[in-house]
């Protein structure tokens, strides 16, 4: 008897991601927006629903587009797992840079503005498929499209605004979130050979998962330095534009070269980035001739960066002490005091971070309520003084002009004046 194959229904639509295992692989951000669109939901509502479904607590003002779903953070990998469970589509982490987490450092990885290839978007629409955003467009060193040999653009051709690709509550991939114009209408400049080489290297890396394990990275870097500089770290750093402290940090403290640094190694070493990340260096021979173009690092991968170990137990203790302060403080001030970003506090010490934010929110509400009570008392006193002087009528503007500066600063002050005046007329 043949075994039955069970195919349970997925909670969300099993939208198929585009370009898996190719250089044109879709980004998880794009995939998330298409899932939301398939359910006729805003991206913001879908994000809130997913978080509620998995019983995740977040700050009150959670905007989905402030998170980079396609990055190599733990959060991106978590979202890939959540969407995989809800849609029934596996391996969604391939739509993120998470597989590179143990090989590539984060500095210089994320672009300053959202980019896209207008030719790709126009081609998507022409061929009748959903417009989607490629993962490679979210990698800063990638500035061109290998398929169409043009530079990526970052400005809407209709309203001339930046960051209008997906940073909004409602997103339809391929259309401006500000004016609704089609992003494929933008004009693109021809790409340079240097730009095409970079996107080719990154594209080949995105096609397959890196095979070098975290504990094998130091060994790989050792081979790189041995082949390219006769095993001399100082010579290697000087010759290829790295800082000596940066290279030392890679070899001795578990530091990770930036993607720009890896590209520099690949360029001058005459080896593909995909082969480096696969650890395929046994028969690698460094060419004697210099490459036809240079890839200078604008600055050291570790310039201005201090390496530090965060003691999360100590940070948690500090936050708990802040909860006992007589005057509550905001989560932003708490971040400044412990020297850690807000995002990391919510990720690592979520309960304490939320407690500080909730306490401050209640404190602000109490202060606001006290100000409103004092405002109404002051309005009443002004009206009583007016009646005592023998006058019956008084306009809201007249009342406002006699309030002190603190009372005037209360939100919706004229509404409070109208309410008190209406109560006095009853």
Buried (B, 14 or more C-beta within 10 A) or exposed (E): EEEEEEEEEBEBBEBEBBBBEEBBBBBBBBBBBBBBBBBEBBBBBBBBBBBEEEEEEBBEEBEBBEBBBBBBBEBBBBBBEBBBBBBBBEEBBBBBBBBBBBBBBBBBBBBEEBBBBBBBBBBBEEEEEBBBBBBBBBBBBBBBBBBBBBBBBBBBBBEEBBBBBBBBBBBBBBBBBBEEBBBBEBEBEEBBEBBBBBBBBBBBBBBEBBEBEEEEBEEBBBBBBEBBBEEEBEBBBBEBBBBBBBBBBBBEEEBBBBBBBBBBBBBBBBBBBBBBBBBBBEEBEEEEEEBEEEBEBEEBBBEEEEEEEEEEEEBBEBBBEBBEEEEBBBBEEBBEBBEBEBBBBBBBBBEBBBBBBBBBBEBEEEEEEEBBEBBBEBBBEBBEEBEEEEEEEBEBEEBBEBBEEEBEEBEEBEEBBBEBBEEEEE
